[in-house]
Amino acid sequence: MSDPGESQSPQPVTRRGAIPTNMVTYKGRRIPARIDPEARVGYIVEIMSTSFSTKEHHITLCLRDEADNLVTQNNLPSKVYNHDVLKLAPSPATEALVVVFSLKASAQRSSLGDSTVNIPASAETIPLKLALFNLQKYIKEEDFAVEFMLKGGMRILVRFLERKEGGLTGNSLAYALQGVRGILEFESGWGYLSDTFIDQILSLLITASHPNVLRPATAICRRLVISSPHLVLESKPNIAGLKMPVTPYGTVRKDQRSRGKGKERSGDEESVNQYGFDRVYGSIKGMGIVAPSEDSHEVQTSGAVEYFFKVVVKRLEGTGDLELVAQSLGLINACLRSGYEENSKQYPELVAILEHLNVRRYVSRLMPTCLNNTVEPQIHNFQARYATILQNRRLRPVRPSHSPYQEKMLREIWDAGRLGSADDGTGSGRGSSGFGHGHGVVRNWAGWQRMGLYLDGDDSEPPFLMEVELFRDVGELGLECLHWFAVHEESFRNLVMEQQARAPERRCPIGKSSAECVKILCEHYKISQAGHHAPAIFQLFLLNLPRLHSLVLRFFLRMWQESESRIDDFDRVSFLVRSQIRLSLADEGNKTWLHLEQDFLGTDYRTIRDRQMELLEKEDGMMSRPAIRELREKLGREAYDVLSGQRINCMLQGSWFNSANVIVSGVTPSVKPNSSKPLRFLRLSSNRRVIAWDEFPQRVDNPPFELLRERIEITNITSIRLNTGCAIGSRSPNLVSKLSFSLMAGNELSVLDLDAIHAAQMAEWTDGIRVLKGEGGMASQDSANYVHILTELALKVRLLDITGDGVEIPERISFGNAPKSVDFVFAK
């Protein structure tokens, strides 16, 4: 064992302006060197190679720090000024050659060799497990990845992973999967991913038990799903002796498998391997899944796809590995998003399977424990995907003759309310026009009217009676919500009878009220936009919309009864419900179902009336009109865009922060703060991809981007964790600052720890980074308040322009018939 004193890096005392000293090592030897931080790295390597009299040519060497991080032109200044111990090591390209040669040798020994690449007899090789370890260690370095793929390493690696018997296991398998995962981050190397490889990855997802295997396998599957299959490539000439991958969606190459299927193809014809939801989903369907004995019956009844996603969904609660949980939920989100965007015919089946597996329940259970960690963005993403599902159901018309599912819900609503048992005594009367779809139940217009289902307040029977008209504004979603209320509300029958016992003008139309509640909730959650802007908070109640709708509908009925409303008061009661929803769900992330039930069912009507009466009298219902609501939503999107631009502009100008000490568990800083330089200055690059920063003993004129020594890629920031530490020199070193935050590059690794000067500065940078990463934007309360203020100010200005000219704001916006031809022009 070496002397501990020798392992300490020297800290030389240098004169002002002198070049710091670094210790450079090579095969046990150590040489102190004064390195010019502005010199070329290649020149420094050449000088050090000469100093050590290395047998290797300097072009095959590189510099690395003690953590094996590659020294580049960008990070060289910080390595020099921090006196890091550096070592002369094989270059990434050299490491890639050794890994490829070792894989090739192992492949030939196991009869998997490829004759296109010959291994020189003198080639340096290492054991297979060590080669795979080095592969996953260096794969993120571009020089390594390029050389690895050029020498055919990806082809050999995929053939190793395709083996079903005698293939890789344990850590070797994990290293190989990590290597493939790293290569898929580049735009090359995809062409060797065959159907056999995809099948093997899918098989690992349901058979492997070790998290270090499941994490990269899930990430690979997720990457394949989100790869667009609609890209059409033009054929490119082949390089002699080398098949170059050209796109992230496949390699232009000969498709020998298609010839085997009987399709006539010319010898030089090329085809493209494409990936995406349909291909992966089809592979899942074609898997010969054999479940454990205790689940064999269930697998036979549910099918391969359901069993596959059942295993993935179970990992949302069956493991404490947060990265695995995030990857599993990310795979579900990727399937939902890609299936919808590709307009796949398999998308409805996937939605039905995930609903049957009750994935929403698992996500709901994750919410209380996954704030400010790697799972949080995936939960927000899932909420957006589920809102898209709700929007599709809202747009899907109710046609019971074409949908047994809708027919079943209509029949159960009819039976729950006993709507056919209160005929007018004639036995037919207005109920003569009825609905029957071969189920022994005849539903009629009079029965639906008894529970308040009619068209636009008109209780007359339409000439052509169609149940699709009863839910035309809310579609299948409205039918599902009304069905849930009718089935779970024990007093539903009594509610129907109670309304019938009242005078006609005082009856609350239950069906129309249900549809109104659905529309209010859809507007509150903005489900029509959720696919484009992911919510920034947890929305527990959205994930069980029928139950939330039931609470809101019961509140609607209670307000109607306690206010002794009439049919003409429907819009005012609706506005009262809308205001209560906005108030009760304003802080949804910190509420439970118990709190929500107290708000809707336990609040006294007099309290609600006193709180809302002034607003009702002042606005006279104007703000609830559809035209105003649409204008508010449009202005809200514009305000969001304005604030996003302001956040990014602040980052481009740069800001001063305090260096922070991390004092919470679960965060490991990669850069420790320097007490002699307690200030840190950050600035965003002009291309908005890199954050540069540096440490200073005191404030100076804002330094330009080029003089800041440290760099952080925006893509390397996985999340932002709040409340992680306190400023250096704080009077309360054990008290976490509310303005502190860390930029995370993984579950526990922090690349930078900061303490903001004020809350506005913290909101500017944390929300700005979220905007740049495309995570749906701003989450801080300050930003939400600014968006709300800007929206309200813009709305007031627009309304002043309208009302000042005496323009009447319409209750409804109607559109005329479409022109019969395009033979017309607009006059100026």
JOPEQUI-V264020 format. One record per residue. SS is DSSP state (hx for helix, st for strand, lp for the rest). D_LAST is the distance of its C-alpha to the last C-alpha in Angstrom with 1 decimal. Layout:
# JOPEQUI-V264020
{{SS D_LAST} {SS D_LAST}}
This chain:
# JOPEQUI-V264020
{{lp 90.5} {lp 89.3} {lp 89.9} {hx 87.2} {hx 87.2} {hx 86.1} {hx 83.0} {lp 81.6} {lp 79.1} {lp 80.4} {lp 78.6} {lp 79.7} {lp 79.5} {lp 77.5} {lp 77.1} {lp 73.9} {lp 71.8} {lp 74.2} {lp 73.0} {lp 73.8} {st 76.3} {st 75.6} {st 78.2} {st 77.6} {st 79.6} {st 80.4} {lp 82.9} {lp 84.8} {st 84.9} {st 83.1} {st 82.2} {st 80.6} {st 77.8} {st 75.7} {lp 72.3} {lp 69.7} {lp 66.5} {lp 64.4} {lp 66.4} {lp 65.3} {hx 66.5} {hx 67.7} {hx 69.9} {hx 71.3} {hx 72.2} {hx 73.9} {hx 76.0} {hx 77.0} {hx 77.9} {hx 80.2} {hx 81.7} {hx 82.6} {lp 83.7} {lp 81.9} {lp 82.7} {lp 79.1} {lp 76.8} {hx 74.5} {hx 71.4} {hx 72.4} {st 72.6} {st 70.2} {st 70.5} {st 70.1} {st 70.8} {lp 73.2} {lp 70.6} {lp 70.0} {lp 66.5} {st 65.7} {lp 65.6} {lp 62.5} {lp 61.1} {lp 58.9} {lp 61.7} {hx 64.5} {hx 64.3} {hx 64.6} {hx 67.5} {hx 69.3} {hx 68.8} {lp 69.8} {lp 73.0} {lp 72.3} {lp 75.0} {st 73.7} {st 75.3} {st 75.3} {st 74.3} {st 73.2} {lp 69.6} {hx 67.0} {hx 67.2} {hx 71.0} {hx 70.8} {hx 68.4} {hx 70.9} {hx 73.7} {hx 71.8} {hx 70.8} {hx 74.4} {hx 75.8} {hx 73.4} {hx 74.4} {hx 78.0} {hx 77.8} {hx 75.8} {hx 78.5} {hx 81.2} {lp 79.5} {lp 78.7} {lp 75.0} {lp 74.9} {lp 72.4} {lp 73.9} {lp 70.9} {lp 72.0} {lp 75.6} {lp 77.2} {lp 79.5} {lp 83.0} {lp 82.9} {lp 79.6} {lp 79.7} {lp 79.0} {lp 79.1} {lp 79.5} {hx 76.6} {hx 76.0} {hx 76.0} {hx 73.6} {hx 71.2} {hx 71.5} {hx 70.6} {hx 67.7} {hx 66.1} {hx 67.1} {hx 65.4} {lp 62.6} {lp 59.9} {lp 60.9} {hx 58.7} {hx 61.6} {hx 63.7} {hx 61.1} {hx 60.2} {hx 63.9} {hx 64.7} {hx 62.0} {hx 62.9} {lp 66.5} {lp 65.8} {hx 66.4} {hx 63.6} {hx 65.0} {hx 68.4} {hx 67.2} {hx 65.2} {hx 68.3} {hx 70.4} {hx 68.0} {hx 67.9} {lp 71.6} {lp 72.4} {lp 76.1} {lp 77.8} {lp 74.5} {lp 73.6} {lp 74.5} {hx 74.5} {hx 73.3} {hx 73.1} {hx 70.5} {hx 68.6} {hx 68.6} {hx 67.4} {hx 64.5} {hx 63.5} {hx 63.6} {hx 61.2} {hx 59.0} {hx 58.8} {hx 58.1} {lp 55.1} {lp 53.4} {lp 53.2} {lp 51.1} {lp 54.2} {lp 57.1} {hx 55.4} {hx 56.5} {hx 60.0} {lp 59.1} {lp 60.3} {hx 60.3} {hx 63.9} {hx 62.9} {hx 60.1} {hx 62.6} {hx 65.1} {hx 62.7} {hx 61.8} {hx 65.4} {hx 66.2} {hx 63.6} {hx 65.6} {hx 69.2} {lp 69.4} {lp 70.6} {lp 70.6} {hx 67.5} {hx 67.8} {hx 67.2} {hx 64.6} {hx 62.3} {hx 61.6} {hx 61.6} {hx 58.9} {hx 56.9} {hx 57.2} {hx 56.1} {hx 53.1} {hx 52.1} {hx 52.3} {hx 50.3} {lp 47.3} {lp 47.3} {lp 44.3} {lp 45.5} {lp 42.3} {lp 42.8} {lp 43.6} {lp 45.9} {lp 46.7} {lp 50.3} {lp 51.9} {lp 55.3} {lp 58.2} {st 60.4} {lp 64.0} {lp 66.1} {st 63.3} {lp 60.5} {lp 57.7} {lp 55.5} {lp 51.9} {st 49.6} {lp 49.9} {lp 49.4} {st 52.2} {lp 54.2} {st 53.8} {st 57.2} {lp 59.2} {lp 59.1} {hx 62.7} {hx 62.3} {hx 59.8} {hx 62.4} {hx 64.9} {lp 62.7} {lp 62.9} {lp 59.6} {lp 60.1} {lp 58.8} {lp 59.6} {lp 61.9} {lp 59.3} {lp 56.4} {lp 54.9} {st 53.3} {st 51.8} {lp 53.2} {lp 50.4} {lp 50.6} {lp 48.6} {hx 48.9} {hx 49.6} {hx 52.4} {hx 54.1} {hx 53.7} {hx 55.2} {hx 58.1} {hx 58.8} {hx 58.9} {lp 61.3} {lp 63.7} {lp 67.1} {lp 67.4} {lp 70.9} {lp 70.9} {lp 74.0} {hx 76.5} {hx 75.6} {hx 72.0} {hx 72.6} {hx 71.9} {hx 68.7} {hx 67.4} {hx 68.2} {hx 66.1} {hx 63.2} {hx 62.7} {hx 62.4} {hx 58.9} {hx 59.8} {hx 63.0} {hx 61.3} {hx 58.7} {hx 61.5} {hx 63.4} {hx 60.3} {hx 59.4} {hx 63.1} {lp 62.9} {lp 60.5} {lp 63.5} {lp 66.5} {lp 66.6} {lp 66.5} {lp 65.0} {hx 61.6} {hx 60.4} {hx 61.3} {hx 59.6} {hx 56.4} {hx 56.6} {hx 57.3} {hx 54.4} {hx 52.2} {hx 53.2} {hx 52.2} {hx 48.8} {hx 48.3} {hx 49.1} {hx 46.7} {hx 43.8} {hx 44.4} {hx 45.0} {hx 41.7} {hx 39.7} {lp 41.4} {lp 40.7} {lp 44.4} {lp 46.1} {lp 48.9} {hx 46.8} {hx 47.4} {hx 51.1} {hx 51.2} {hx 49.5} {hx 52.0} {hx 55.0} {hx 54.0} {hx 53.5} {hx 56.9} {lp 58.4} {lp 56.9} {hx 55.6} {hx 53.8} {hx 57.2} {hx 58.4} {hx 55.3} {hx 55.7} {hx 59.3} {hx 58.2} {hx 56.0} {lp 58.7} {lp 60.5} {lp 57.7} {lp 55.9} {lp 55.5} {lp 57.0} {lp 56.0} {lp 55.3} {hx 52.7} {hx 49.7} {hx 50.6} {hx 50.7} {hx 47.2} {hx 46.1} {hx 47.8} {hx 46.1} {hx 42.7} {hx 44.0} {hx 45.2} {hx 41.9} {hx 40.3} {hx 43.0} {hx 42.2} {hx 38.5} {hx 39.4} {hx 41.7} {hx 39.1} {hx 36.7} {lp 39.6} {lp 39.8} {lp 43.1} {lp 44.7} {lp 48.4} {lp 49.2} {lp 48.0} {lp 49.3} {hx 52.9} {hx 52.2} {hx 49.6} {hx 52.0} {hx 54.8} {hx 52.8} {hx 51.8} {hx 55.4} {hx 56.8} {hx 54.4} {hx 55.5} {hx 59.2} {hx 58.9} {hx 57.5} {lp 59.8} {lp 56.8} {lp 58.6} {lp 61.7} {lp 60.4} {lp 59.7} {lp 59.5} {lp 63.0} {lp 62.1} {lp 62.0} {lp 58.7} {hx 56.5} {hx 53.0} {hx 54.2} {hx 54.7} {lp 51.5} {st 52.5} {st 51.9} {lp 54.7} {lp 54.6} {lp 58.2} {lp 59.5} {lp 61.4} {lp 58.9} {lp 56.7} {st 53.9} {st 52.3} {hx 49.4} {hx 51.8} {hx 53.2} {hx 49.9} {hx 49.0} {hx 52.3} {lp 51.0} {lp 47.6} {lp 45.5} {lp 43.0} {st 39.3} {lp 37.1} {lp 40.0} {st 40.6} {lp 44.3} {lp 44.2} {lp 45.0} {lp 42.1} {lp 42.8} {lp 42.9} {lp 44.6} {lp 43.7} {hx 44.7} {hx 41.7} {hx 39.6} {hx 41.9} {hx 40.9} {lp 37.3} {lp 36.0} {lp 38.8} {hx 40.1} {hx 43.5} {hx 43.5} {hx 43.5} {hx 46.3} {hx 48.3} {hx 48.1} {hx 49.1} {hx 51.9} {hx 53.2} {hx 53.3} {hx 55.0} {hx 57.6} {hx 58.5} {lp 58.3} {lp 61.8} {lp 60.8} {hx 57.8} {hx 59.6} {hx 60.6} {hx 57.1} {hx 55.9} {hx 58.9} {hx 58.4} {hx 54.8} {hx 56.1} {lp 58.7} {lp 56.2} {lp 54.4} {hx 51.2} {hx 48.9} {hx 50.7} {lp 50.7} {lp 49.0} {lp 47.1} {hx 48.6} {hx 46.4} {hx 43.2} {hx 44.5} {hx 45.3} {hx 41.8} {hx 40.4} {hx 42.9} {hx 41.8} {hx 38.1} {hx 39.1} {hx 41.3} {hx 38.7} {hx 36.2} {hx 39.0} {hx 40.0} {lp 36.4} {lp 37.7} {lp 34.3} {lp 34.2} {lp 38.0} {lp 38.0} {lp 35.8} {lp 37.4} {lp 41.2} {lp 42.5} {lp 44.6} {lp 47.3} {lp 49.6} {lp 48.3} {lp 51.5} {lp 50.2} {hx 47.2} {hx 49.8} {hx 51.2} {hx 48.1} {hx 49.9} {hx 52.5} {hx 50.1} {hx 48.1} {hx 51.4} {hx 52.1} {hx 48.6} {hx 49.0} {hx 52.4} {hx 51.0} {hx 48.3} {hx 51.0} {hx 53.2} {hx 50.5} {hx 49.8} {hx 53.5} {hx 54.4} {lp 51.5} {lp 52.3} {lp 48.6} {lp 47.2} {hx 44.5} {hx 42.0} {hx 42.9} {hx 41.9} {hx 38.8} {hx 40.9} {hx 43.7} {hx 41.2} {hx 39.9} {hx 43.6} {hx 44.3} {hx 41.2} {hx 42.5} {hx 46.0} {hx 44.9} {hx 43.0} {hx 46.2} {hx 48.8} {lp 47.1} {lp 46.1} {lp 49.3} {hx 49.7} {hx 51.5} {hx 54.4} {lp 54.9} {lp 56.9} {hx 56.7} {hx 59.4} {hx 57.2} {hx 54.2} {hx 56.3} {hx 57.6} {hx 54.1} {hx 52.9} {hx 56.2} {hx 58.4} {lp 56.1} {lp 56.9} {hx 54.2} {hx 54.9} {hx 54.3} {hx 50.9} {hx 50.0} {hx 50.9} {hx 49.0} {hx 45.8} {hx 45.9} {hx 44.6} {hx 41.6} {hx 41.0} {hx 41.2} {hx 39.1} {hx 36.1} {lp 36.5} {lp 35.5} {hx 32.0} {hx 32.5} {hx 33.6} {lp 30.4} {hx 28.8} {hx 25.5} {hx 27.5} {hx 29.8} {hx 27.0} {hx 25.6} {hx 29.2} {hx 29.8} {hx 26.7} {hx 27.8} {hx 31.3} {hx 30.5} {hx 28.7} {hx 31.8} {hx 34.1} {hx 32.4} {hx 32.5} {hx 36.2} {hx 37.0} {hx 35.8} {hx 37.8} {hx 40.9} {hx 40.7} {hx 40.2} {hx 43.4} {hx 45.2} {hx 44.1} {hx 45.5} {lp 48.7} {st 50.9} {st 54.6} {st 56.5} {st 60.1} {st 62.1} {st 63.1} {st 66.2} {st 65.6} {lp 67.9} {lp 66.5} {lp 67.9} {lp 66.0} {lp 64.4} {st 66.2} {st 64.9} {lp 64.9} {lp 64.9} {lp 67.3} {lp 66.5} {st 68.4} {lp 69.9} {lp 70.1} {st 66.4} {lp 64.9} {st 61.3} {st 58.8} {st 55.5} {st 52.7} {st 49.7} {st 47.1} {lp 46.6} {lp 43.3} {lp 42.8} {lp 43.3} {lp 46.2} {st 49.3} {st 50.7} {st 53.3} {st 55.8} {st 59.1} {st 61.9} {st 62.8} {lp 65.6} {lp 63.3} {lp 59.8} {lp 58.7} {lp 55.4} {lp 53.1} {lp 54.3} {lp 51.9} {hx 51.4} {hx 53.8} {hx 56.7} {lp 56.7} {lp 59.3} {st 58.5} {st 55.6} {st 54.3} {st 51.9} {hx 49.2} {hx 49.9} {hx 53.6} {lp 52.8} {lp 53.2} {st 52.9} {st 53.2} {st 56.2} {st 56.2} {lp 59.2} {lp 61.6} {st 63.6} {st 64.2} {st 63.9} {lp 66.9} {lp 69.2} {lp 67.9} {lp 70.3} {lp 70.0} {lp 70.4} {lp 70.8} {lp 67.7} {lp 64.4} {lp 61.6} {lp 58.5} {lp 56.4} {st 58.1} {st 56.6} {st 57.5} {st 55.5} {st 57.1} {lp 57.6} {lp 59.3} {lp 61.0} {lp 63.2} {st 62.7} {st 60.8} {st 59.5} {st 58.9} {st 59.9} {st 58.2} {st 58.4} {lp 55.2} {lp 55.5} {lp 53.3} {hx 51.3} {hx 47.9} {hx 49.1} {hx 50.5} {hx 47.2} {hx 45.3} {hx 47.5} {hx 48.3} {hx 44.7} {hx 43.5} {hx 46.0} {hx 44.9} {hx 41.2} {hx 42.4} {hx 44.5} {lp 41.6} {lp 43.7} {lp 41.0} {lp 41.1} {lp 42.6} {lp 45.6} {lp 46.8} {hx 46.5} {hx 45.2} {hx 42.3} {hx 41.6} {hx 41.7} {hx 39.3} {hx 36.7} {hx 37.2} {hx 36.9} {hx 33.8} {hx 32.2} {hx 33.3} {hx 32.2} {hx 28.7} {hx 28.5} {hx 29.8} {hx 27.2} {hx 24.3} {hx 26.0} {hx 26.4} {hx 22.7} {hx 22.3} {hx 25.4} {hx 25.2} {lp 22.2} {lp 24.0} {lp 21.8} {lp 24.0} {lp 24.6} {lp 24.9} {lp 28.2} {lp 26.8} {lp 23.5} {lp 23.2} {lp 21.1} {lp 20.5} {lp 21.9} {lp 20.7} {lp 19.0} {lp 21.8} {lp 20.2} {lp 17.6} {lp 16.7} {lp 13.0} {lp 9.5} {lp 6.5} {lp 3.8} {lp 0.0}}
